[in-house]
Amino acid sequence: MARGLLRFFAGDEADGSLGPLLIVTLLSTTAFAALWSYAGIWCVKGLHASPGTVGIVYAVDAVAAATAGYFGGRLSDRLGRRFMICLGWGGEAAAALALVAVGNRSYLGFALIVVAGAASGPGFAATNAIVADLVPENRREAAYATLRVVSNIGYAAGPPLAALAIVGGHWARLFIGSGIVGMASAVVAGTFLKAPSAERPSDDDSKAGNRAGAILRDAPFLLLLLSTLLAFIVYVAYENVLPIASVSYLHLPATTWGLLMIINPIVVALSQIRVTRAVQKVPPAQRLAGSLLLMGMPFLLLILSSSVAVIAVVICLFAVGEMVWVPTSQALAASLAPSRSRGAYMGAFGASGSVAWAIGPLAALSLLGAHGPAATWIFFACMGAVAGAAGGAASMLSTLRPRPVAKPAELVR
């Protein structure tokens, strides 16, 4: 029954080489979605920090995650993906367990939050890279889409479980529960995850992989990084700015927003695989450009109306664009990466999103406070348009680049 339910959400990729990785992803996202959904609230209520202080902690956390993600990805090229996944999720779980002993020592609490965020960087980088290691190029978009479905199930399950854990103000139960489940994901990864052995790349691939500063000279990949950075700034609109604007400026009851926010993970969990299949015949450049326009432009509807129905429509349109954008951009990043530098490339790819989380909320919330919602929605629409143009250009340039041929990796325990 469980396998049939997973296949309903995730499709046929739920079976085969990705099976253990899907279990690891479900456990880790559930654990850490629970932790991060209440980390800011704990800082305010448990450590008596000001919202401004929490914002600074989150910015430092995002920079730490970006830096650790890139270097963790590079290390995964040398030490192996499985090792870095275990280190990432195990390290984040250890930091969560350590929060139990913080008490009123606010700086220790802030430091552990940053450590937890930094530990997640290598985990995400190695996960993105191992998908490309395990799955042939023509199936990668479906594989990344499957991984995203499972992630969204975890993201949907984590916050309600966290809410149950902290009933009565028992923060320790949240930290212990997140830490145990996070450790379980690391144990499953170390025990069951298949690790690809080193590939034997062609001479061109080997030179590209070992060349110092190869990423900085890779024009298509740099354009993709720019597109990803701007796209995640648009994502900030949904994740951070829309809830604040809805409650503070559009006078929406907080309880109503709580219902609206679950639309996205539900739509993604039910529709991601089907949307990915439906757009397969559309060229990747058009997919990237169109999906990012669909993520940014619907926010302009909120200038005309701020009703609950319009907000729900914006969230749904955003979700459709997001479902096309994420697996397409991940597959493009993996295809651009030389096989021997895949971890470094995917680490840089993930780091661009972390940088966006560091600068996006600060820029957008400052704009919201200074000029109001309308200017903010226009800003996000423009960011989506530029991100789409950069992503489309990256995809078109990638087709002009020679494609090295490497032997497929052999899988070992």
C-alpha positions in Angstrom: 0.0 0.0 0.0 2.8 2.4 0.9 4.6 1.7 -2.3 1.4 2.3 -4.3 0.8 5.6 -2.5 4.3 6.7 -3.2 4.0 5.7 -6.9 0.7 7.7 -7.1 2.5 10.9 -6.0 6.0 10.3 -7.4 5.4 8.1 -10.5 7.5 5.1 -11.6 10.8 6.7 -10.5 9.8 5.8 -6.9 11.2 2.3 -7.8 14.7 1.5 -8.8 17.9 3.4 -8.1 16.3 6.4 -6.5 14.3 4.5 -3.9 16.8 4.9 -1.0 17.4 8.5 -1.9 13.6 9.2 -1.8 13.4 7.7 1.7 16.4 9.8 2.9 14.8 12.9 1.3 11.4 12.3 2.9 12.9 11.8 6.4 15.3 14.8 6.1 12.7 17.3 4.8 10.1 16.3 7.3 12.6 16.7 10.2 14.1 20.0 9.1 10.8 21.5 7.8 9.6 21.0 11.3 12.7 22.6 12.8 12.9 25.6 10.4 9.1 26.4 10.5 9.5 27.4 14.1 13.1 28.4 14.4 12.4 32.1 14.1 9.5 31.9 16.5 11.7 30.1 19.0 14.3 32.9 18.7 11.7 35.5 19.6 9.8 33.6 22.3 12.5 31.4 23.7 15.6 33.6 23.3 13.7 37.0 23.5 15.3 38.2 20.3 13.9 41.1 18.3 12.6 40.4 14.8 15.5 42.5 13.4 18.0 40.3 15.1 16.3 37.2 13.7 16.5 38.7 10.3 20.3 39.1 10.7 20.6 35.5 12.0 18.8 34.3 8.9 21.0 36.3 6.6 24.1 34.9 8.2 22.6 31.5 8.0 21.9 31.8 4.3 25.5 33.0 3.6 26.9 30.1 5.6 24.7 27.6 3.7 25.7 29.0 0.4 29.4 28.8 1.2 29.2 25.4 2.8 27.0 24.1 -0.2 29.7 25.1 -2.7 32.6 23.6 -0.8 30.6 20.6 0.3 29.7 19.9 -3.4 33.4 20.1 -4.3 34.3 17.7 -1.4 31.6 15.3 -2.7 33.6 15.0 -5.9 36.5 13.7 -3.9 35.0 12.0 -0.8 31.8 10.7 -2.4 28.1 11.9 -2.4 27.0 9.4 0.2 29.5 10.6 2.7 28.5 14.3 2.3 24.8 13.5 2.5 25.4 11.7 5.8 27.6 14.5 7.0 25.1 17.2 6.0 21.9 15.7 7.4 23.8 14.2 10.4 25.4 17.6 11.2 22.1 19.4 10.9 20.4 16.8 13.2 23.3 17.2 15.7 22.8 21.0 15.8 19.1 20.5 16.4 19.7 18.2 19.3 22.2 20.6 20.8 19.5 23.3 20.8 17.9 21.4 23.8 20.8 22.6 26.0 20.8 26.3 24.9 18.6 27.6 27.7 18.7 31.4 27.7 22.1 31.7 26.0 20.9 33.5 22.9 24.2 33.7 21.1 24.7 30.0 21.5 21.3 29.5 20.1 22.0 31.8 17.1 25.3 30.0 16.5 23.6 26.6 16.4 21.0 27.8 13.9 23.8 29.0 11.6 25.6 25.7 12.1 22.4 23.8 11.2 21.9 25.9 8.0 25.6 25.5 7.0 25.3 21.7 7.5 22.4 21.6 5.1 24.4 23.1 2.2 26.6 20.0 1.5 23.5 17.7 1.9 21.6 19.5 -0.8 24.6 19.8 -3.1 25.4 16.1 -2.8 21.8 15.1 -3.3 21.4 17.2 -6.5 24.7 15.7 -7.8 23.9 12.1 -7.0 20.6 12.2 -8.9 22.7 13.1 -12.0 25.1 10.3 -11.1 22.4 7.7 -10.8 20.0 8.6 -13.6 20.6 8.9 -17.4 20.4 12.4 -18.8 17.1 11.7 -20.7 15.4 10.8 -17.4 16.9 13.5 -15.1 14.0 15.9 -15.2 11.6 13.2 -14.2 14.0 12.1 -11.4 14.3 15.7 -10.1 10.6 16.1 -10.3 10.1 12.9 -8.3 12.6 14.1 -5.6 10.7 17.4 -5.4 7.4 15.6 -4.9 8.8 13.7 -2.0 10.4 16.9 -0.6 7.0 18.7 -0.7 5.4 15.8 1.2 8.0 16.3 3.9 7.6 20.1 3.8 3.8 19.7 4.2 4.1 17.1 7.1 6.9 18.8 9.1 5.2 22.0 10.3 2.0 20.3 11.6 4.1 17.8 13.5 6.2 20.6 14.9 3.0 22.3 16.1 2.0 19.2 17.9 5.5 18.9 19.5 5.5 22.4 21.0 2.0 22.2 22.5 2.5 23.6 26.0 5.6 25.4 25.1 7.9 22.3 25.1 10.5 23.4 22.6 12.8 20.5 23.6 10.4 18.0 22.1 10.7 19.8 18.8 14.5 19.8 18.8 14.7 16.2 20.0 12.1 15.0 17.4 13.8 16.8 14.5 17.2 15.6 15.6 16.2 12.0 15.8 14.4 11.9 12.5 17.3 13.8 10.9 19.8 11.3 12.3 17.6 8.5 10.9 17.9 10.0 7.4 21.7 10.0 7.7 21.7 6.4 8.9 19.5 5.3 6.0 21.8 7.2 3.6 24.9 5.5 5.0 23.3 2.1 5.0 21.2 1.9 1.9 22.2 4.7 -0.5 24.0 3.5 -3.6 27.1 5.4 -4.4 28.4 5.7 -8.0 32.0 4.9 -8.5 34.2 7.3 -10.3 33.4 7.9 -14.0 36.0 7.6 -16.6 35.5 10.9 -18.5 36.8 11.8 -21.9 39.9 14.0 -22.2 37.9 17.1 -22.8 35.7 16.4 -19.7 38.8 15.7 -17.6 40.4 19.0 -18.6 37.2 21.0 -18.0 36.7 19.3 -14.6 40.3 20.1 -13.4 40.6 23.6 -14.8 40.9 26.2 -12.1 38.0 28.7 -12.2 36.2 26.6 -14.8 32.8 27.7 -13.4 33.7 31.4 -13.8 34.6 30.8 -17.5 31.4 28.8 -18.2 29.1 31.4 -19.7 26.0 29.1 -20.0 26.3 28.0 -16.4 26.9 31.6 -15.1 23.7 32.7 -16.9 21.9 29.8 -15.2 23.3 30.9 -11.8 22.0 34.4 -12.5 18.6 33.0 -13.5 18.5 30.8 -10.4 19.4 33.7 -8.1 16.7 36.0 -9.5 14.2 33.1 -9.6 14.7 32.5 -5.9 14.2 36.2 -5.2 10.8 35.7 -6.9 10.3 32.7 -4.7 10.8 34.9 -1.7 7.7 36.7 -2.8 5.6 33.6 -2.0 7.5 32.4 1.0 8.2 35.6 2.9 6.6 38.7 1.4 3.2 37.6 0.4 2.2 36.4 3.9 3.4 39.6 5.5 1.7 41.8 2.9 -1.5 39.8 3.1 -1.8 40.2 6.9 -0.3 43.7 7.3 -1.4 45.5 4.2 -4.2 43.5 2.7 -5.8 42.9 6.1 -6.2 39.2 5.7 -6.8 37.3 8.9 -3.7 35.3 9.9 -5.8 32.1 10.1 -6.9 32.5 6.5 -3.3 32.8 5.3 -2.6 29.6 7.2 -5.1 27.9 4.9 -3.8 29.5 1.8 -0.2 28.5 2.4 -0.9 24.8 2.1 -2.2 25.2 -1.4 1.3 25.2 -2.9 2.6 21.9 -1.3 -0.7 20.1 -2.1 -0.7 21.3 -5.7 3.0 20.3 -6.1 2.6 16.9 -4.5 -0.4 16.0 -6.7 0.6 17.6 -10.0 4.5 17.8 -10.2 5.0 14.5 -12.1 2.0 15.1 -14.4 3.1 18.7 -15.2 6.7 17.5 -15.9 5.4 14.9 -18.4 3.1 17.4 -20.0 5.8 19.9 -21.0 8.5 17.4 -22.1 8.1 18.3 -25.7 8.5 22.0 -25.1 12.2 23.1 -25.6 14.0 23.7 -22.3 14.7 27.3 -23.2 11.0 28.0 -23.7 10.2 26.1 -20.5 12.6 28.2 -18.4 11.5 31.5 -19.8 7.8 30.7 -19.7 7.8 29.2 -16.2 9.7 32.1 -14.6 7.3 34.5 -16.2 4.4 32.5 -14.8 6.0 32.7 -11.4 6.5 36.5 -11.4 3.7 38.0 -13.5 0.7 36.7 -11.5 1.7 39.0 -8.6 0.5 41.9 -10.7 -3.1 40.6 -10.3 -2.8 41.7 -6.6 -2.6 45.3 -7.7 -6.1 44.9 -9.2 -7.6 42.9 -6.3 -6.5 41.6 -3.0 -9.4 39.2 -2.4 -8.8 35.7 -1.0 -9.9 34.2 -4.4 -7.3 36.3 -6.3 -4.5 35.4 -3.8 -5.4 31.7 -4.3 -5.2 32.1 -8.1 -1.8 33.8 -7.8 -0.5 30.9 -5.6 -1.8 28.3 -8.0 -0.3 30.0 -11.1 3.0 30.4 -9.2 2.9 26.7 -8.3 2.5 25.7 -11.9 5.5 27.9 -13.0 7.5 26.5 -10.1 6.8 22.9 -11.1 8.1 23.6 -14.6 11.1 25.7 -13.5 12.7 23.6 -10.8 13.3 20.2 -12.5 14.2 21.9 -15.8 16.8 24.1 -14.2 18.2 21.2 -12.1 18.5 19.0 -15.2 20.2 21.8 -17.1 22.7 22.4 -14.3 23.5 18.7 -14.2 24.0 18.5 -17.9 26.3 21.6 -17.9 28.5 20.1 -15.2 31.6 18.1 -16.2 31.3 14.7 -14.6 34.4 15.1 -12.5 33.3 18.5 -11.2 29.6 17.7 -10.8 29.5 18.2 -7.1 31.2 21.6 -7.3 28.8 22.7 -10.1 25.7 21.6 -8.2 27.1 23.1 -5.0 27.4 26.5 -6.8 23.9 26.0 -8.3 22.5 25.5 -4.8 24.5 28.3 -3.4 22.9 30.8 -5.8 19.5 30.0 -4.1 21.0 30.5 -0.6 22.4 33.9 -1.6 18.9 34.8 -2.8 17.5 33.9 0.6 20.0 36.2 2.2 19.4 39.3 0.1 15.8 38.7 -1.2 13.8 39.2 2.0 15.9 42.3 3.0 15.4 44.0 -0.4 11.8 43.0 -0.8 10.6 43.8 2.7 12.5 47.1 2.6 10.7 47.9 -0.7 7.4 46.8 0.9 7.8 49.1 3.9 9.0 52.1 1.8 6.6 51.9 -1.2 3.8 49.5 -0.4 2.6 46.3 -2.0 2.1 47.5 -5.6 5.7 48.5 -6.1 6.8 45.2 -4.6 4.6 43.1 -6.9 6.0 45.0 -9.9 9.5 44.3 -8.6 8.9 40.6 -8.5 7.3 40.5 -12.0 10.4 42.2 -13.4 12.7 39.8 -11.5 10.7 36.9 -13.0 11.1 38.3 -16.6 14.8 38.8 -16.2 15.3 35.4 -14.6 13.4 33.8 -17.5 15.5 35.6 -20.1 18.7 34.6 -18.5 17.5 30.9 -18.1 16.4 30.7 -21.7 19.7 32.2 -22.9 21.6 29.7 -20.7 19.7 26.8 -22.2 20.2 28.0 -25.8 24.0 28.5 -25.3 24.3 25.1 -23.7 23.3 23.5 -27.0 26.3 25.1 -28.7 28.8 23.5 -26.3 30.5 20.2 -27.1 29.0 17.3 -25.1 31.7 15.1 -23.6 30.9 11.4 -23.7 31.7 9.5 -20.5 31.2 5.9 -19.5 28.2 5.3 -17.3 29.0 4.9 -13.6 28.8 1.5 -12.0 26.8 1.4 -8.8 28.3 0.0 -5.6 27.0 -0.2 -2.1 
